[in-house]
């Protein structure tokens, strides 16, 4: 079953508005990664969070890792049309005998000019 | 510049044909992966490899097979394509460092349509 839940599935915002996507895991994660996929493109790594309660910023993007390391969020301040795309969180889960990266269902962001 | 390549980018093929999707990376990464992704949907891991002569099936059952004869090359083969195989196939690679899951670098993908 789904191990990484992401909400919302879709988000439409007016340019300049803020945007947040949330990621929840059924189990504690050793780390969490975030990727962005532009329409028609491929996922591109944004950041990795490792520590409990960690907060990292990349310009207008703020990433948080929950204290219990079971949830994470990505917040974009003052969205721009270049922010359009699908944002995925991904966490390591055991697949058979090995840990693999499992991706959330993604949040598709549309920015209206 | 180190990169990851996939060919073809687009493929339209008839049912029953055998196809091979190519993936190559120049980063010297030990780990390579194949994901299947329907438009706007999540990525599903179908195969992975930790090095030469090492291949494993992922969480999503797939009729495809893979091989890893060279570090830089990780082709995926479908012996008999069916319309249900229509999807985007993404190849990725990452460094192998013990005790951690590293960031993955994705190729541009192959959009496969089986008629």
Interface residues (C-beta under 8 A of the other chain):
Chain A: X30 X31 X33 X41 X42 X43 X44 X45 X48 X86 X88 X92 X95 X96 X98 X99 X100 X101 X102 X103 X104 X105 X106 X108
Chain B: X40 X41 X42 X43 X45 X48 X50 X56 X58 X59 X90 X92 X100 X101 X103 X104 X105 X106 X107 X108 X109
